[in-house]
Amino acid sequence: MAEAKIKRFTDRKVVVTGATRGIGLAIAQAFHAEGAYVIGTGTGESGTGFCDEHFRADFTDLDQIHICADFIRQAEPDVLVNNAGINKVGPFVEIDPEDFRRIQQVNVFAPFSLCQAVIPSMKRKGWGRIVNLSSIWGKISKEYRAPYSASKFALDGMTLALAAEHAADGILANCVAPGFIDTELTRQVLGDEQIQRIVATVPARRMGSIEEIAHFVVWLGGPENTYLTGQNIAIDGGFSRV
């Protein structure tokens, strides 16, 4: 009889924010498939079959960020994946200051709060992995993306400082910066014609898949990653390098 495959995350607890759709759902699924106990967050009442627990949290509400951080502090996860985020594009001079503030709250302050919540238990255990989902617009930028780029560049800077401070404690922290990824939302927003124009600018001549992002996040959060920390790694088919 063939031996059962050893799952890499058996007895590990993983938190994935924004785990109900798109990249976050794929990440939750990938960790679950490797035996992890997955806690997912989302703005809705119910989670997915890939999450062992679902915590309802809308990070546009400051109080809910604090409540979620308290919950995660008690959960003491081994891996934290900050995936939840929001975006709004528009001309710089027309940006509503409240929209700018809200984007920073969801994309920077929420990950900051959750990172603060998990570090004490990770430090005590001498092992922890933090993966923050950035964007290619946190490595390069373009017009109409000032609030979003500001948030993702800030997330990278925070992750780097955190990594420098806690690598010696066994806590490795990195950013993953997806490029143009083939999600249901992407297809709804852009449409086929605009997607074809975008794909023509990507050296790989295609969009990435949510599974490609998820598999790399799992590697960063797993036991194979023993030395990679403080990085902001683009998965973009070469787009940001040419």
Secondary structure, DSSP 8 states (H G I E B T S, - for coil): -------TTTT-EEEESSTTSHHHHHHHHHHHHTT-EEEEEESSS---TT-SEEEE--TTSHHHHHHHHHHHHHH--SEEEE---------GGG--HHHHHHHHIIIIIHHHHHHHHHHHHHHHHT-EEEEEE--GGGTS--TT-HHHHHHHHHHHHHHHHHHHHHGGGTEEEEEEEE-SB--HHHHHHHHHHHHHHHHTTSTTSS-B-HHHHHHHHHHHTSTT-SS--S-EEEESTTGGG-
